[in-house]
Amino acid sequence: MRIIEKIPRIWKIAYLLICAWYAINYTIGSIMKWQILQPYNNAVLWNGFYLFEAICILIALTFIYSNWLFKFRLPFQVAGHMCGLVVYFMIISYFSYYFDYYLDGRVYLDDWKEYMQDLLSFEAMRFYDQYLITVAVYYVIRYFESLQRKDQEKSELALKNKEMELSLLKSQINPHFLFNTLNSISTLISSNKEKARKVITQLSDVFRYALDSHSGQNVRLIHELDFIENYLKIQQVRFGERLRYVTDVESTCLSVEIPPMVLQPLVENSVKYGIGPKEDGGTIWMIVKRTEFGIYFEITDDGLGINAKKVLDGKSSGVGLKNSDKRLQSTFGKSACLHINAGKYGYSVSFTLPSNWEEVRDKQRKLEAV
C-alpha cells in the first residue's frame, strides 16, 4: 500500500482511464460474441473478463518498463520499446489463445498455428495498439510534467533572484553608514543626549524597515517616504545644514505601492556623490505626481553632477541604481526603467509607473502566488 501511495496522482488517473477504456471495449466485445457467435455460452464472458485482467496487469508493467527505459538515451528507448512491443504481443496472444482455444480442448500445435495465423491476419493491430497507447500516454504525461517542472524552476529562480536583490539592496545600508552614524551618536551623547536618543530611534527604524523588506511584498509610498526621511535625518546629523531635503508629493500618490527600499539607493547616491563632496552642500528634491503617462517619480539634487568623482550618467551607475532599475522593471515592466540625467549643476533620476500599475501589481501577485 505504501508503494501505491507514493505513486503520483496523475499516473493513477491515467492508469484507471486506460483500464476503463479497455473495460468498455472488452465488455461490448464479449457480449456481442456471447449473443452472436456463441449464444449463451457463459464461458465467453468469463474469458473476456480474465483477458481484461491480464491487460490491466500488462498496462501497469508497461508503465513500469517505460519509466525504466526513460532513464536512457532516445535510441535505446526506441529499441527497447520495439522489443517491448514484440514481448507484449506474444504474452497477450498466448493468453488469448489459452482462453479461446486451449480451454475448449484445442491444444495441439496445429491449433496454435491456426490461431496465430488468424490473429496476425485480423487482431494483431488491436494488441499492438494496447501497448502503443499505453506508451504514448506515458510520454505525454512525462512531457507535461517536464513543462510544469520548468515553470516551477523558473518561479524558484525568480524567487531566489528576488531574495538576492533584496539582500543586495540591504547591503546599501552599508557598514560605513552604520559606523558614521555610531560616531555621530557617540559625539552627541556628550553634547546633546536627547538628540542622540532621537538618532538611535531613527537608526532602529531604518534597520527595522530594511529587515521587514525581506518579505518582498510591495509597500505604500507613504511608508517608503517615512523610511527615506529617517535615513536623511540621520545623514543630516553628519552633514548638518549642508544637506537639505524637500518633498513635493501629491497626496493622491501616497497609496501607490512600490518595491521596498527602491528609492533609497537613488537618494543615497545624491548624498554620497552629489551633496557630500560639495563644500557648501546642496538640496535633494523628491517629486511624485500623476501625469497622463502614469505616476512620475523624480529625485534631483544640485550637487556636483558631472563634476563628481563618479558620474551617474546611466552608463557607470552603481550597483544600487542597477538593482532598483531591475526591480522596477520586473514589477512594472520596461516602461518603469530609470532615466538618469547628469548635468553641470547636479543630476536627476526619474521613472514612471504605468497608469495601470494596480493591474500590473495584481498580476505580479498572482504569479508569485502560483
C-alpha atoms as a printed R data frame, in Angstrom:
    type eleno elety resid chain resno       x       y       z
1   ATOM     1    CA   MET     A     1   0.000   0.000   0.000
2   ATOM     2    CA   ARG     A     2   2.855   2.388   0.748
3   ATOM     3    CA   ILE     A     3   4.223   1.896  -2.754
4   ATOM     4    CA   ILE     A     4   0.825   2.769  -4.260
5   ATOM     5    CA   GLU     A     5   0.556   5.875  -2.043
6   ATOM     6    CA   LYS     A     6   3.921   7.109  -3.349
7   ATOM     7    CA   ILE     A     7   2.700   6.980  -6.972
8   ATOM     8    CA   PRO     A     8   1.736  10.485  -8.175
9   ATOM     9    CA   ARG     A     9  -1.985  11.051  -8.642
10  ATOM    10    CA   ILE     A    10  -1.679  11.783 -12.370
11  ATOM    11    CA   TRP     A    11  -0.292   8.292 -13.026
12  ATOM    12    CA   LYS     A    12  -3.076   6.633 -11.063
13  ATOM    13    CA   ILE     A    13  -5.696   8.555 -13.026
14  ATOM    14    CA   ALA     A    14  -4.034   7.688 -16.344
15  ATOM    15    CA   TYR     A    15  -3.900   4.002 -15.458
16  ATOM    16    CA   LEU     A    16  -7.557   3.915 -14.381
17  ATOM    17    CA   LEU     A    17  -8.691   5.741 -17.529
18  ATOM    18    CA   ILE     A    18  -6.846   3.292 -19.820
19  ATOM    19    CA   CYS     A    19  -8.245   0.322 -17.910
20  ATOM    20    CA   ALA     A    20 -11.742   1.830 -18.064
21  ATOM    21    CA   TRP     A    21 -11.413   2.240 -21.827
22  ATOM    22    CA   TYR     A    22 -10.482  -1.408 -22.324
23  ATOM    23    CA   ALA     A    23 -13.173  -2.483 -19.840
24  ATOM    24    CA   ILE     A    24 -15.750  -0.892 -22.124
25  ATOM    25    CA   ASN     A    25 -14.183  -2.471 -25.223
26  ATOM    26    CA   TYR     A    26 -13.971  -5.967 -23.796
27  ATOM    27    CA   THR     A    27 -17.421  -5.777 -22.252
28  ATOM    28    CA   ILE     A    28 -19.009  -4.845 -25.585
29  ATOM    29    CA   GLY     A    29 -16.894  -7.412 -27.488
30  ATOM    30    CA   SER     A    30 -17.660 -10.232 -25.049
31  ATOM    31    CA   ILE     A    31 -21.402  -9.523 -25.009
32  ATOM    32    CA   MET     A    32 -21.581  -9.448 -28.826
33  ATOM    33    CA   LYS     A    33 -19.618 -12.690 -29.050
34  ATOM    34    CA   TRP     A    34 -21.833 -14.244 -26.348
35  ATOM    35    CA   GLN     A    35 -25.007 -13.362 -28.223
36  ATOM    36    CA   ILE     A    36 -23.965 -13.801 -31.866
37  ATOM    37    CA   LEU     A    37 -21.058 -16.247 -32.241
38  ATOM    38    CA   GLN     A    38 -21.557 -18.467 -29.195
39  ATOM    39    CA   PRO     A    39 -25.099 -17.828 -27.953
40  ATOM    40    CA   TYR     A    40 -25.449 -18.022 -24.194
41  ATOM    41    CA   ASN     A    41 -22.069 -19.666 -23.624
42  ATOM    42    CA   ASN     A    42 -21.162 -18.102 -20.249
43  ATOM    43    CA   ALA     A    43 -17.528 -19.154 -20.660
44  ATOM    44    CA   VAL     A    44 -17.195 -16.424 -23.311
45  ATOM    45    CA   LEU     A    45 -17.995 -13.749 -20.724
46  ATOM    46    CA   TRP     A    46 -15.597 -15.205 -18.181
47  ATOM    47    CA   ASN     A    47 -12.831 -15.488 -20.792
48  ATOM    48    CA   GLY     A    48 -13.302 -11.828 -21.684
49  ATOM    49    CA   PHE     A    49 -13.099 -10.883 -18.014
50  ATOM    50    CA   TYR     A    50  -9.900 -12.903 -17.460
51  ATOM    51    CA   LEU     A    51  -8.321 -11.434 -20.580
52  ATOM    52    CA   PHE     A    52  -9.221  -7.924 -19.376
53  ATOM    53    CA   GLU     A    53  -7.491  -8.633 -16.042
54  ATOM    54    CA   ALA     A    54  -4.356  -9.730 -17.906
55  ATOM    55    CA   ILE     A    55  -4.417  -6.494 -19.935
56  ATOM    56    CA   CYS     A    56  -4.688  -4.359 -16.763
57  ATOM    57    CA   ILE     A    57  -1.630  -6.102 -15.321
58  ATOM    58    CA   LEU     A    58   0.292  -5.660 -18.594
59  ATOM    59    CA   ILE     A    59  -0.603  -1.963 -18.738
60  ATOM    60    CA   ALA     A    60   0.875  -1.475 -15.254
61  ATOM    61    CA   LEU     A    61   4.002  -3.395 -16.274
62  ATOM    62    CA   THR     A    62   4.258  -1.310 -19.454
63  ATOM    63    CA   PHE     A    63   4.243   1.886 -17.375
64  ATOM    64    CA   ILE     A    64   6.984   0.488 -15.144
65  ATOM    65    CA   TYR     A    65   9.026  -0.667 -18.150
66  ATOM    66    CA   SER     A    66   8.625   2.725 -19.881
67  ATOM    67    CA   ASN     A    67   9.738   4.505 -16.723
68  ATOM    68    CA   TRP     A    68  12.854   2.330 -16.604
69  ATOM    69    CA   LEU     A    69  13.634   2.955 -20.289
70  ATOM    70    CA   PHE     A    70  13.174   6.707 -19.823
71  ATOM    71    CA   LYS     A    71  16.487   6.842 -17.932
72  ATOM    72    CA   PHE     A    72  18.397   6.013 -21.129
73  ATOM    73    CA   ARG     A    73  19.009   7.902 -24.348
74  ATOM    74    CA   LEU     A    74  16.366   8.105 -27.060
75  ATOM    75    CA   PRO     A    75  17.818   5.445 -29.437
76  ATOM    76    CA   PHE     A    76  17.919   2.942 -26.580
77  ATOM    77    CA   GLN     A    77  14.329   3.840 -25.660
78  ATOM    78    CA   VAL     A    78  13.131   3.268 -29.233
79  ATOM    79    CA   ALA     A    79  14.907  -0.099 -29.445
80  ATOM    80    CA   GLY     A    80  13.586  -1.049 -26.012
81  ATOM    81    CA   HIS     A    81  10.004  -0.279 -26.991
82  ATOM    82    CA   MET     A    82  10.331  -2.280 -30.217
83  ATOM    83    CA   CYS     A    83  11.328  -5.288 -28.116
84  ATOM    84    CA   GLY     A    84   8.601  -4.481 -25.610
85  ATOM    85    CA   LEU     A    85   6.010  -4.416 -28.380
86  ATOM    86    CA   VAL     A    86   7.003  -7.924 -29.520
87  ATOM    87    CA   VAL     A    87   7.023  -9.305 -25.961
88  ATOM    88    CA   TYR     A    88   3.658  -7.699 -25.198
89  ATOM    89    CA   PHE     A    89   2.136  -9.218 -28.338
90  ATOM    90    CA   MET     A    90   3.468 -12.684 -27.522
91  ATOM    91    CA   ILE     A    91   2.165 -12.560 -23.942
92  ATOM    92    CA   ILE     A    92  -1.293 -11.263 -24.768
93  ATOM    93    CA   SER     A    93  -1.656 -13.591 -27.757
94  ATOM    94    CA   TYR     A    94  -0.805 -16.564 -25.522
95  ATOM    95    CA   PHE     A    95  -3.490 -15.534 -23.018
96  ATOM    96    CA   SER     A    96  -5.974 -15.052 -25.847
97  ATOM    97    CA   TYR     A    97  -5.141 -18.495 -27.291
98  ATOM    98    CA   TYR     A    98  -5.453 -20.070 -23.857
99  ATOM    99    CA   PHE     A    99  -8.946 -18.703 -23.229
100 ATOM   100    CA   ASP     A   100 -10.304 -19.070 -26.779
101 ATOM   101    CA   TYR     A   101  -8.752 -22.371 -27.896
102 ATOM   102    CA   TYR     A   102  -6.916 -24.238 -25.148
103 ATOM   103    CA   LEU     A   103  -9.792 -24.350 -22.680
104 ATOM   104    CA   ASP     A   104 -12.010 -25.712 -25.478
105 ATOM   105    CA   GLY     A   105  -9.672 -28.696 -25.969
106 ATOM   106    CA   ARG     A   106  -7.797 -27.383 -28.991
107 ATOM   107    CA   VAL     A   107  -4.357 -27.960 -27.512
108 ATOM   108    CA   TYR     A   108  -2.331 -29.231 -30.434
109 ATOM   109    CA   LEU     A   109   0.437 -27.413 -32.335
110 ATOM   110    CA   ASP     A   110  -1.698 -27.177 -35.455
111 ATOM   111    CA   ASP     A   111  -4.420 -25.499 -33.401
112 ATOM   112    CA   TRP     A   112  -1.944 -22.953 -32.104
113 ATOM   113    CA   LYS     A   113  -0.609 -22.276 -35.640
114 ATOM   114    CA   GLU     A   114  -4.129 -21.806 -36.923
115 ATOM   115    CA   TYR     A   115  -4.961 -19.389 -34.110
116 ATOM   116    CA   MET     A   116  -1.802 -17.330 -34.607
117 ATOM   117    CA   GLN     A   117  -2.393 -17.074 -38.357
118 ATOM   118    CA   ASP     A   118  -5.902 -15.787 -37.738
119 ATOM   119    CA   LEU     A   119  -4.609 -13.438 -35.048
120 ATOM   120    CA   LEU     A   120  -1.891 -11.997 -37.285
121 ATOM   121    CA   SER     A   121  -4.433 -11.514 -40.014
122 ATOM   122    CA   PHE     A   122  -7.156  -9.765 -38.070
123 ATOM   123    CA   GLU     A   123  -6.418  -8.852 -34.447
124 ATOM   124    CA   ALA     A   124  -2.680  -8.226 -34.249
125 ATOM   125    CA   MET     A   125  -3.078  -4.463 -34.556
126 ATOM   126    CA   ARG     A   126  -5.530  -4.448 -31.650
127 ATOM   127    CA   PHE     A   127  -2.866  -5.934 -29.367
128 ATOM   128    CA   TYR     A   128  -0.192  -3.611 -30.757
129 ATOM   129    CA   ASP     A   129  -2.454  -0.658 -30.055
130 ATOM   130    CA   GLN     A   130  -2.750  -1.582 -26.411
131 ATOM   131    CA   TYR     A   131   0.994  -1.303 -25.923
132 ATOM   132    CA   LEU     A   132   1.426   1.782 -28.143
133 ATOM   133    CA   ILE     A   133  -1.429   3.685 -26.486
134 ATOM   134    CA   THR     A   134  -0.021   2.983 -23.024
135 ATOM   135    CA   VAL     A   135   3.465   4.140 -24.058
136 ATOM   136    CA   ALA     A   136   2.027   7.248 -25.748
137 ATOM   137    CA   VAL     A   137   0.122   8.176 -22.590
138 ATOM   138    CA   TYR     A   138   3.309   7.720 -20.561
139 ATOM   139    CA   TYR     A   139   5.323  10.096 -22.762
140 ATOM   140    CA   VAL     A   140   2.540  12.684 -22.939
141 ATOM   141    CA   ILE     A   141   2.397  12.812 -19.133
142 ATOM   142    CA   ARG     A   142   6.195  12.993 -18.970
143 ATOM   143    CA   TYR     A   143   6.156  15.903 -21.425
144 ATOM   144    CA   PHE     A   144   3.652  17.932 -19.437
145 ATOM   145    CA   GLU     A   145   5.497  17.117 -16.217
146 ATOM   146    CA   SER     A   146   8.694  18.499 -17.744
147 ATOM   147    CA   LEU     A   147   6.866  21.709 -18.717
148 ATOM   148    CA   GLN     A   148   5.473  22.035 -15.221
149 ATOM   149    CA   ARG     A   149   8.919  21.383 -13.750
150 ATOM   150    CA   LYS     A   150  10.466  24.083 -15.945
151 ATOM   151    CA   ASP     A   151   7.812  26.588 -14.866
152 ATOM   152    CA   GLN     A   152   8.442  25.667 -11.247
153 ATOM   153    CA   GLU     A   153  12.193  26.055 -11.704
154 ATOM   154    CA   LYS     A   154  11.634  29.459 -13.313
155 ATOM   155    CA   SER     A   155   9.457  30.512 -10.378
156 ATOM   156    CA   GLU     A   156  12.024  29.278  -7.868
157 ATOM   157    CA   LEU     A   157  14.810  31.027  -9.786
158 ATOM   158    CA   ALA     A   158  12.812  34.255  -9.903
159 ATOM   159    CA   LEU     A   159  12.205  33.975  -6.146
160 ATOM   160    CA   LYS     A   160  15.896  33.374  -5.481
161 ATOM   161    CA   ASN     A   161  16.821  36.317  -7.697
162 ATOM   162    CA   LYS     A   162  14.382  38.498  -5.802
163 ATOM   163    CA   GLU     A   163  15.846  37.389  -2.484
164 ATOM   164    CA   MET     A   164  19.346  38.089  -3.778
165 ATOM   165    CA   GLU     A   165  18.257  41.516  -4.972
166 ATOM   166    CA   LEU     A   166  16.739  42.264  -1.586
167 ATOM   167    CA   SER     A   167  19.900  41.083   0.169
168 ATOM   168    CA   LEU     A   168  21.946  43.222  -2.167
169 ATOM   169    CA   LEU     A   169  19.650  46.140  -1.520
170 ATOM   170    CA   LYS     A   170  20.045  45.763   2.218
171 ATOM   171    CA   SER     A   171  23.784  45.976   1.758
172 ATOM   172    CA   GLN     A   172  23.184  49.544   0.556
173 ATOM   173    CA   ILE     A   173  22.662  50.356   4.238
174 ATOM   174    CA   ASN     A   174  26.336  49.608   4.436
175 ATOM   175    CA   PRO     A   175  28.763  49.407   7.358
176 ATOM   176    CA   HIS     A   176  30.139  52.866   6.504
177 ATOM   177    CA   PHE     A   177  26.709  54.376   7.056
178 ATOM   178    CA   LEU     A   178  26.392  52.482  10.348
179 ATOM   179    CA   PHE     A   179  29.863  53.441  11.545
180 ATOM   180    CA   ASN     A   180  29.371  57.118  10.634
181 ATOM   181    CA   THR     A   181  26.020  57.110  12.439
182 ATOM   182    CA   LEU     A   182  27.525  55.483  15.533
183 ATOM   183    CA   ASN     A   183  30.318  58.061  15.539
184 ATOM   184    CA   SER     A   184  27.726  60.824  15.320
185 ATOM   185    CA   ILE     A   185  25.768  59.281  18.195
186 ATOM   186    CA   SER     A   186  28.964  59.000  20.241
187 ATOM   187    CA   THR     A   187  29.618  62.697  19.701
188 ATOM   188    CA   LEU     A   188  26.030  63.665  20.524
189 ATOM   189    CA   ILE     A   189  25.961  61.705  23.791
190 ATOM   190    CA   SER     A   190  28.356  64.154  25.437
191 ATOM   191    CA   SER     A   191  26.735  67.284  23.962
192 ATOM   192    CA   ASN     A   192  23.061  66.550  23.309
193 ATOM   193    CA   LYS     A   193  21.723  63.328  24.843
194 ATOM   194    CA   GLU     A   194  18.160  63.989  23.715
195 ATOM   195    CA   LYS     A   195  19.247  64.298  20.100
196 ATOM   196    CA   ALA     A   196  21.418  61.182  20.481
197 ATOM   197    CA   ARG     A   197  18.378  59.199  21.642
198 ATOM   198    CA   LYS     A   198  16.393  60.526  18.694
199 ATOM   199    CA   VAL     A   199  19.086  59.433  16.234
200 ATOM   200    CA   ILE     A   200  19.195  55.964  17.830
201 ATOM   201    CA   THR     A   201  15.423  55.681  17.356
202 ATOM   202    CA   GLN     A   202  15.722  56.760  13.718
203 ATOM   203    CA   LEU     A   203  18.547  54.288  13.137
204 ATOM   204    CA   SER     A   204  16.493  51.434  14.610
205 ATOM   205    CA   ASP     A   205  13.546  52.424  12.367
206 ATOM   206    CA   VAL     A   206  15.805  52.361   9.313
207 ATOM   207    CA   PHE     A   207  17.148  48.889  10.047
208 ATOM   208    CA   ARG     A   208  13.737  47.554  11.077
209 ATOM   209    CA   TYR     A   209  12.317  48.698   7.741
210 ATOM   210    CA   ALA     A   210  15.264  47.096   5.919
211 ATOM   211    CA   LEU     A   211  14.689  43.780   7.692
212 ATOM   212    CA   ASP     A   212  10.922  43.867   7.100
213 ATOM   213    CA   SER     A   213  11.512  44.350   3.378
214 ATOM   214    CA   HIS     A   214  12.823  40.770   3.204
215 ATOM   215    CA   SER     A   215   9.254  39.565   2.571
216 ATOM   216    CA   GLY     A   216   9.485  41.027  -0.922
217 ATOM   217    CA   GLN     A   217   5.976  42.492  -0.808
218 ATOM   218    CA   ASN     A   218   5.379  45.961  -2.185
219 ATOM   219    CA   VAL     A   219   4.885  48.803   0.275
220 ATOM   220    CA   ARG     A   220   2.892  52.009   0.120
221 ATOM   221    CA   LEU     A   221   4.747  55.114  -0.925
222 ATOM   222    CA   ILE     A   222   3.933  56.857   2.360
223 ATOM   223    CA   HIS     A   223   5.907  54.206   4.273
224 ATOM   224    CA   GLU     A   224   8.813  54.393   1.835
225 ATOM   225    CA   LEU     A   225   8.912  58.186   2.272
226 ATOM   226    CA   ASP     A   226   8.994  57.806   6.074
227 ATOM   227    CA   PHE     A   227  11.971  55.478   5.680
228 ATOM   228    CA   ILE     A   228  13.747  57.943   3.346
229 ATOM   229    CA   GLU     A   229  13.083  60.778   5.785
230 ATOM   230    CA   ASN     A   230  14.586  58.813   8.704
231 ATOM   231    CA   TYR     A   231  17.572  57.916   6.547
232 ATOM   232    CA   LEU     A   232  18.198  61.543   5.563
233 ATOM   233    CA   LYS     A   233  17.699  62.859   9.104
234 ATOM   234    CA   ILE     A   234  20.482  60.534  10.213
235 ATOM   235    CA   GLN     A   235  22.660  61.799   7.369
236 ATOM   236    CA   GLN     A   236  21.868  65.387   8.398
237 ATOM   237    CA   VAL     A   237  23.413  64.690  11.807
238 ATOM   238    CA   ARG     A   238  26.660  64.150   9.952
239 ATOM   239    CA   PHE     A   239  26.374  66.860   7.259
240 ATOM   240    CA   GLY     A   240  24.371  69.418   9.232
241 ATOM   241    CA   GLU     A   241  22.880  72.291   7.243
242 ATOM   242    CA   ARG     A   242  24.903  71.276   4.202
243 ATOM   243    CA   LEU     A   243  22.228  68.633   3.432
244 ATOM   244    CA   ARG     A   244  18.680  69.776   2.738
245 ATOM   245    CA   TYR     A   245  15.677  67.687   1.683
246 ATOM   246    CA   VAL     A   246  12.496  68.899   0.012
247 ATOM   247    CA   THR     A   247   9.473  66.774  -0.934
248 ATOM   248    CA   ASP     A   248   6.762  67.589  -3.465
249 ATOM   249    CA   VAL     A   249   4.437  64.582  -3.366
250 ATOM   250    CA   GLU     A   250   0.807  64.650  -4.451
251 ATOM   251    CA   SER     A   251  -1.444  63.285  -1.728
252 ATOM   252    CA   THR     A   252  -3.218  61.011  -4.231
253 ATOM   253    CA   CYS     A   253   0.068  59.176  -4.812
254 ATOM   254    CA   LEU     A   254   0.739  58.213  -1.197
255 ATOM   255    CA   SER     A   255  -1.178  54.935  -1.537
256 ATOM   256    CA   VAL     A   256   0.817  53.819  -4.580
257 ATOM   257    CA   GLU     A   257   2.648  50.538  -3.947
258 ATOM   258    CA   ILE     A   258   6.293  50.181  -4.933
259 ATOM   259    CA   PRO     A   259   9.067  47.656  -4.164
260 ATOM   260    CA   PRO     A   260  10.516  48.334  -0.682
261 ATOM   261    CA   MET     A   261  13.719  50.369  -0.474
262 ATOM   262    CA   VAL     A   262  13.702  51.044  -4.213
263 ATOM   263    CA   LEU     A   263  14.149  54.809  -3.669
264 ATOM   264    CA   GLN     A   264  16.888  54.597  -1.032
265 ATOM   265    CA   PRO     A   265  19.789  53.886  -3.464
266 ATOM   266    CA   LEU     A   266  18.722  56.887  -5.559
267 ATOM   267    CA   VAL     A   267  18.760  59.198  -2.556
268 ATOM   268    CA   GLU     A   268  21.984  57.708  -1.210
269 ATOM   269    CA   ASN     A   269  23.799  58.374  -4.480
270 ATOM   270    CA   SER     A   270  22.724  62.011  -4.302
271 ATOM   271    CA   VAL     A   271  24.137  62.261  -0.776
272 ATOM   272    CA   LYS     A   272  27.291  60.259  -1.419
273 ATOM   273    CA   TYR     A   273  28.381  61.601  -4.830
274 ATOM   274    CA   GLY     A   274  26.479  64.852  -5.289
275 ATOM   275    CA   ILE     A   275  25.952  66.681  -1.988
276 ATOM   276    CA   GLY     A   276  28.561  65.150   0.347
277 ATOM   277    CA   PRO     A   277  31.728  66.140  -1.583
278 ATOM   278    CA   LYS     A   278  30.401  69.655  -2.311
279 ATOM   279    CA   GLU     A   279  31.764  72.290   0.077
280 ATOM   280    CA   ASP     A   280  28.536  74.231   0.531
281 ATOM   281    CA   GLY     A   281  26.367  71.113   0.305
282 ATOM   282    CA   GLY     A   282  23.078  71.160  -1.528
283 ATOM   283    CA   THR     A   283  19.431  70.138  -1.694
284 ATOM   284    CA   ILE     A   284  17.705  66.925  -2.674
285 ATOM   285    CA   TRP     A   285  14.200  67.183  -4.162
286 ATOM   286    CA   MET     A   286  11.741  64.300  -4.163
287 ATOM   287    CA   ILE     A   287   8.913  64.798  -6.686
288 ATOM   288    CA   VAL     A   288   5.996  62.400  -7.133
289 ATOM   289    CA   LYS     A   289   2.983  63.340  -9.241
290 ATOM   290    CA   ARG     A   290   0.402  61.947 -11.601
291 ATOM   291    CA   THR     A   291   0.785  62.566 -15.321
292 ATOM   292    CA   GLU     A   292  -1.028  61.393 -18.429
293 ATOM   293    CA   PHE     A   293   1.508  58.545 -18.726
294 ATOM   294    CA   GLY     A   294   1.228  57.318 -15.129
295 ATOM   295    CA   ILE     A   295   2.840  58.189 -11.798
296 ATOM   296    CA   TYR     A   296   6.047  60.148 -12.210
297 ATOM   297    CA   PHE     A   297   8.946  59.913  -9.717
298 ATOM   298    CA   GLU     A   298  11.975  62.210  -9.769
299 ATOM   299    CA   ILE     A   299  14.896  62.620  -7.371
300 ATOM   300    CA   THR     A   300  17.005  65.670  -8.171
301 ATOM   301    CA   ASP     A   301  19.940  67.362  -6.483
302 ATOM   302    CA   ASP     A   302  22.059  70.457  -7.097
303 ATOM   303    CA   GLY     A   303  25.306  68.705  -6.232
304 ATOM   304    CA   LEU     A   304  28.452  68.190  -8.283
305 ATOM   305    CA   GLY     A   305  26.709  66.495 -11.217
306 ATOM   306    CA   ILE     A   306  29.155  65.662 -13.986
307 ATOM   307    CA   ASN     A   307  31.988  67.017 -11.842
308 ATOM   308    CA   ALA     A   308  31.556  64.232  -9.283
309 ATOM   309    CA   LYS     A   309  34.218  61.538  -8.995
310 ATOM   310    CA   LYS     A   310  31.626  59.011 -10.025
311 ATOM   311    CA   VAL     A   311  29.458  60.382 -12.821
312 ATOM   312    CA   LEU     A   312  25.982  58.933 -12.612
313 ATOM   313    CA   ASP     A   313  25.121  59.138 -16.298
314 ATOM   314    CA   GLY     A   314  23.396  55.766 -16.645
315 ATOM   315    CA   LYS     A   315  26.486  54.048 -18.035
316 ATOM   316    CA   SER     A   316  28.560  53.990 -14.862
317 ATOM   317    CA   SER     A   317  25.699  53.861 -12.374
318 ATOM   318    CA   GLY     A   318  26.357  51.900  -9.240
319 ATOM   319    CA   VAL     A   319  25.034  48.586  -8.059
320 ATOM   320    CA   GLY     A   320  22.239  50.256  -6.075
321 ATOM   321    CA   LEU     A   321  20.844  52.060  -9.118
322 ATOM   322    CA   LYS     A   322  21.072  48.966 -11.297
323 ATOM   323    CA   ASN     A   323  19.319  46.961  -8.646
324 ATOM   324    CA   SER     A   324  16.497  49.499  -8.341
325 ATOM   325    CA   ASP     A   325  16.175  49.589 -12.121
326 ATOM   326    CA   LYS     A   326  15.855  45.798 -12.364
327 ATOM   327    CA   ARG     A   327  13.319  45.615  -9.557
328 ATOM   328    CA   LEU     A   328  11.142  48.330 -11.064
329 ATOM   329    CA   GLN     A   329  11.181  46.698 -14.488
330 ATOM   330    CA   SER     A   330  10.492  43.225 -13.106
331 ATOM   331    CA   THR     A   331   7.462  44.585 -11.216
332 ATOM   332    CA   PHE     A   332   6.009  47.165 -13.626
333 ATOM   333    CA   GLY     A   333   7.591  46.375 -16.983
334 ATOM   334    CA   LYS     A   334  10.230  48.067 -19.116
335 ATOM   335    CA   SER     A   335   8.319  51.362 -19.150
336 ATOM   336    CA   ALA     A   336   9.319  51.824 -15.472
337 ATOM   337    CA   CYS     A   337  13.078  51.865 -16.186
338 ATOM   338    CA   LEU     A   338  15.299  54.545 -14.648
339 ATOM   339    CA   HIS     A   339  16.237  57.667 -16.613
340 ATOM   340    CA   ILE     A   340  19.432  59.301 -15.341
341 ATOM   341    CA   ASN     A   341  20.497  62.784 -16.365
342 ATOM   342    CA   ALA     A   342  23.838  64.159 -15.131
343 ATOM   343    CA   GLY     A   343  24.383  67.856 -15.682
344 ATOM   344    CA   LYS     A   344  26.696  70.668 -14.666
345 ATOM   345    CA   TYR     A   345  24.574  71.647 -11.691
346 ATOM   346    CA   GLY     A   346  23.595  68.268 -10.353
347 ATOM   347    CA   TYR     A   347  21.851  65.167 -11.542
348 ATOM   348    CA   SER     A   348  18.372  63.661 -11.546
349 ATOM   349    CA   VAL     A   349  16.955  60.154 -11.611
350 ATOM   350    CA   SER     A   350  13.374  59.605 -12.750
351 ATOM   351    CA   PHE     A   351  10.984  56.809 -13.626
352 ATOM   352    CA   THR     A   352   7.281  56.460 -14.371
353 ATOM   353    CA   LEU     A   353   4.953  53.773 -13.144
354 ATOM   354    CA   PRO     A   354   2.372  52.836 -15.805
355 ATOM   355    CA   SER     A   355  -1.125  54.241 -15.409
356 ATOM   356    CA   ASN     A   356  -2.425  50.688 -14.923
357 ATOM   357    CA   TRP     A   357   0.067  49.994 -12.118
358 ATOM   358    CA   GLU     A   358  -2.660  48.393  -9.974
359 ATOM   359    CA   GLU     A   359  -3.418  45.796 -12.673
360 ATOM   360    CA   VAL     A   360   0.306  45.111 -13.093
361 ATOM   361    CA   ARG     A   361   0.686  44.749  -9.315
362 ATOM   362    CA   ASP     A   362  -2.238  42.317  -9.058
363 ATOM   363    CA   LYS     A   363  -0.861  40.257 -11.943
364 ATOM   364    CA   GLN     A   364   2.541  40.109 -10.234
365 ATOM   365    CA   ARG     A   365   0.914  38.925  -7.003
366 ATOM   366    CA   LYS     A   366  -0.920  36.140  -8.827
367 ATOM   367    CA   LEU     A   367   2.322  34.985 -10.428
368 ATOM   368    CA   GLU     A   368   4.076  34.971  -7.046
369 ATOM   369    CA   ALA     A   369   1.188  33.029  -5.524
370 ATOM   370    CA   VAL     A   370   1.483  30.364  -8.213
